[in-house]
Each structure stands twice: as C-alpha cells, then as structure tokens.
Amino acid sequence: MRWPIVLIHGYPFDHSMWDSVAEELSGKARVIVPDLPGFGGEPVLKSAASMDRYADFIGELLDKENLSAAVVVGMSMGGYVALSFAENYPDRVVGLGLVATQAAADTEDARKARAAMIEKVRKEGPQAAAEAISPKLFAAKNAQNELLLKFPRDGAAKAGVEGICWALQAMAGRPDRTFVLRNLECPSAVVHGVEDKIIPRDRAQQMARETPGCEYIEIEGAGHGLPIEEPKIVADNLFSLLRRAESYLPHKNPRNRPPVTFAPSEKGL
C-alpha cells in the first residue's frame, strides 16, 4: 500500500519550500503540502500558541482529505509539528521524516532569543525575522544565492507580524519530545545537512540513535535549508521512507528495535 506523504514547512517559509521535492515525488505518491496557520496567507490561529495546535491542524487536514494516516515529514519547525503529531495522533503516522530538525526543547537562552525576536518583529515587521535567519540557512556555496534567499523573505512577508510571532511563541514553548522517538513504532528517517548552522549534526545523530529502526542520512553541500538546496537527494530519501512504510499497519505490527542505519555523507544516493 502506498501511503500519502505530508510535507510540513519550516520557519519562516511556506509550502513553496517543498515545491522541488514535491515535483520529484509526483507520480510516485500522493503528496500533500499545506501552509501552516499563519503562513502562506492562511489565517493565524486564535488559540494560545502551541505546536500541538499546528498538529491538530494537520489532523484536520487528513480528515478533510479522508485519509486515515500518512507518512508525515517536517523540516525544522515542521519537524516540531511532526513530532507533536506523532505524540498526539500515533495511529495516524505510518512513517516519520525529520529533516533539519531536533526533538529537544529550547534552552533558556533560545527562549530569550525568541522573545527578543518577537519584540523586534513587532517593531520592525516580519522581514526582521527573515534577515535574522537567512545568514544561517544555507551551505557556504549557497549563502549568496538570491533564488534561495527569496524563500525566507517571501515566507516571512506572507506570514506577517502575527504569523511570525505566533510561531516563535509556539517554538519557545514546545517540550522535549525525545520520548516520542523512543516509543516510535513506524519507520522513520532523519535527514540532515552537513553544513547546518542552526541544528548541530551531533544533535541530529543523537536523535536518530534514540529512534528504533531509524535511517540517518547526512547530505554534503547542504545546510539547514537542505530541501531547497538539494531537493532531489531529499526526495529520494523520502521515497525510501515511503517504501518502508508501505506495509506498515498502525498498532498491528510487532514492535522491534533494529539498529539505526547511518548512511555516509553523500551527494547522491
């Protein structure tokens, strides 16, 4: 059975960051690429800021599409959403893809930095968020690539002040979800850029080690924005996850804990 795949964007992007990955996957699986509330022109949620509310939105999206479950993939903030979804809707996740993300909660310093960014965005507008994160997003070879830099700028502009600030508050308040990984029963993959300046490689590697049966892939020449930088390699690895999820039935397979597979740093498969 070929499950659908849901691709959840990061901050301060919108769904368009997945366009090239989705194109690579088209014809192989049903691909669903939503804008989270507050992004891409979607209205901001009126509830208190929380990753769980984003996860509820994904659940409602599956309901609207008449889907019982899906392979759920998130990049960066989208990974936080995917982990929340895996915790709160475990029977609806048949594969979990974590791209340039982490399971750990924010440190106190990180929470203070998000609070300062909220204040800055409220004073200067959403482009302050794009300007702050852009120098950290891409590998050295892509640092001045205007086509890539346009993605966070456009994403922040569409989100506006409220969309950006809601997301920052939700990220600051998220809990550590390492326990979700330890209890995960479905196939999973962690995909990370070697030149990621936002989330260290060792943190991604440790996250993979905590996850039973996880495949870990590092991609050379890519940074935090690797779905934009290396979409074909990312798509190929997500298709591999889809293939592994084909025979998975939620809560019906016996639990096993095969060792983590660490792939070498790669420029291709």
VENQUIQUI-V986386 format. One record per pair of residues at least 4 apart in sequence whose C-alpha atoms are under 7 Angstrom apart, sorted by the first residue. I is the first residue (numbers start at 1). J is the second residue. D is the distance in whole Angstrom. If there is no record, write none. Layout:
BEGIN
i->(I I)
j->(J J)
d->(D D)
END
This chain:
BEGIN
i->(1 1 2 2 3 3 3 4 4 4 4 4 5 5 5 5 5 5 6 6 6 6 6 6 6 7 7 7 7 7 8 8 8 8 8 8 9 9 9 9 9 9 9 10 10 10 10 11 12 12 12 12 13 13 13 13 13 14 14 14 14 15 15 15 17 17 18 18 19 20 20 21 21 21 21 21 21 22 22 24 24 25 25 26 35 35 35 36 36 37 37 37 37 38 38 38 38 38 38 39 39 39 40 40 40 41 41 44 44 49 49 49 50 50 50 50 51 51 51 51 51 51 51 52 52 53 54 54 55 55 55 55 56 57 58 59 60 61 62 62 62 63 68 69 69 69 70 70 70 71 71 71 71 71 72 72 72 72 72 73 73 73 73 73 74 74 74 74 74 74 74 75 75 75 75 75 76 76 76 76 77 78 79 79 79 79 80 81 82 83 83 84 85 86 86 87 91 91 94 94 94 94 94 95 95 95 95 95 96 96 96 97 97 97 98 98 98 99 99 99 100 100 100 100 100 101 102 102 102 103 103 103 103 104 104 104 105 105 105 106 106 106 107 108 109 110 111 111 112 113 114 114 114 115 116 117 118 118 118 119 120 120 121 121 121 121 121 122 124 125 126 126 126 126 126 127 127 127 127 128 129 129 130 130 130 130 133 134 135 136 136 137 137 137 137 138 138 138 138 138 138 139 139 139 139 139 145 146 149 150 151 152 153 154 155 156 156 159 159 160 161 162 163 164 165 166 167 168 169 170 178 179 180 181 181 182 182 182 184 184 185 186 187 187 187 187 187 188 188 188 188 189 189 189 189 190 190 190 190 191 191 191 192 192 192 192 193 193 193 193 193 193 193 194 194 194 194 194 194 194 195 195 195 196 196 196 197 197 198 199 200 201 202 203 204 205 206 207 208 208 208 209 212 212 212 212 213 213 213 213 214 214 215 215 215 216 216 216 217 217 217 218 218 218 218 219 219 219 220 220 220 222 222 222 225 226 227 227 230 231 232 233 233 233 234 235 236 237 238 239 240 241 242 249)
j->(246 247 29 246 70 71 246 29 30 31 70 71 30 31 32 70 71 72 31 32 33 70 71 72 73 32 33 72 73 74 33 34 73 74 75 78 13 14 15 17 74 75 78 75 76 77 78 77 130 152 155 156 17 151 152 155 156 35 39 40 155 33 34 35 151 228 22 227 23 24 231 25 227 231 232 234 235 26 31 232 235 29 235 31 39 40 42 42 54 42 43 44 45 42 43 44 45 159 163 158 159 163 155 158 159 158 159 162 163 166 169 170 54 170 173 174 55 80 81 84 170 171 174 56 84 57 58 81 59 81 84 85 60 61 62 63 64 65 66 67 68 67 92 92 93 94 92 93 94 93 94 95 96 242 82 93 95 96 97 79 82 96 97 98 78 79 81 82 97 98 99 79 98 99 100 101 80 99 100 101 81 82 83 98 99 101 84 85 86 87 177 88 89 90 93 180 250 251 186 187 245 248 250 186 187 188 241 245 187 188 189 188 189 190 189 190 191 190 191 192 191 192 193 199 224 199 203 204 207 176 177 178 207 176 177 178 174 175 176 110 111 172 111 112 113 114 115 172 116 117 118 168 172 119 120 121 122 165 168 123 124 128 125 126 128 129 161 161 128 161 156 157 160 161 164 131 153 156 157 132 133 156 134 152 153 156 137 149 143 197 198 197 223 224 225 142 143 222 223 224 225 143 195 221 222 223 149 150 153 154 155 156 157 158 159 160 164 163 164 164 165 166 167 168 169 170 171 172 173 174 182 183 184 210 211 210 211 212 211 212 255 248 213 214 241 244 245 213 214 215 241 214 215 216 241 208 215 216 217 216 217 218 204 217 218 219 218 219 220 222 223 224 226 201 218 219 220 221 222 223 221 222 223 200 223 224 223 224 224 203 204 205 206 207 208 209 210 211 214 216 260 260 257 258 259 260 257 258 259 260 260 261 260 261 262 261 262 263 262 263 265 263 264 265 266 265 266 267 265 266 267 226 229 230 229 230 231 234 234 235 236 237 268 269 238 239 240 241 242 243 244 245 246 253)
d->(5 6 7 5 6 7 6 6 5 6 5 6 6 5 6 6 5 6 6 5 6 7 6 5 6 6 5 6 5 6 7 7 6 5 6 5 6 6 6 7 6 6 5 5 5 5 5 6 7 6 6 5 6 6 5 4 7 6 6 5 5 6 6 5 7 6 6 7 6 6 6 6 7 5 6 7 5 6 7 6 6 6 6 7 6 6 7 7 7 5 6 5 6 5 5 4 7 5 4 6 4 6 7 5 6 6 6 7 6 6 6 5 7 4 7 7 6 7 6 6 6 7 6 6 6 6 7 6 6 6 6 5 6 6 6 6 6 6 6 5 7 6 6 4 6 7 6 6 6 6 5 4 6 7 6 6 6 5 6 7 6 6 4 6 4 4 7 6 6 6 6 5 6 5 6 6 7 6 5 4 7 6 6 5 7 6 6 6 6 6 7 6 5 5 6 6 5 7 5 7 6 6 6 5 5 6 7 6 6 5 7 6 5 6 6 5 6 6 5 6 6 5 7 7 6 7 7 6 7 6 5 5 7 4 6 7 6 5 4 5 6 6 6 6 6 6 6 5 6 6 6 6 7 6 6 6 6 5 7 6 6 7 5 5 6 7 6 6 6 6 6 6 5 5 7 6 6 6 6 6 6 7 6 6 5 6 6 7 7 5 6 7 6 5 5 6 6 7 5 6 6 6 5 6 5 4 6 6 7 6 6 6 6 6 6 6 7 5 6 6 6 6 6 6 6 6 6 6 6 6 7 6 6 6 5 5 5 7 7 7 6 7 6 7 7 6 6 7 5 6 7 5 5 6 7 6 6 5 6 6 5 6 7 6 5 6 6 5 6 5 5 6 6 7 6 6 5 7 6 6 7 6 4 6 4 4 7 7 7 7 7 6 6 6 6 6 6 7 6 6 7 6 5 6 7 7 6 5 6 5 5 6 6 5 6 6 5 6 6 5 7 7 7 5 6 5 5 6 6 6 6 5 6 7 6 5 5 6 6 6 6 6 6 7 6 6 6 6 6 6 6 6 6 6)
END
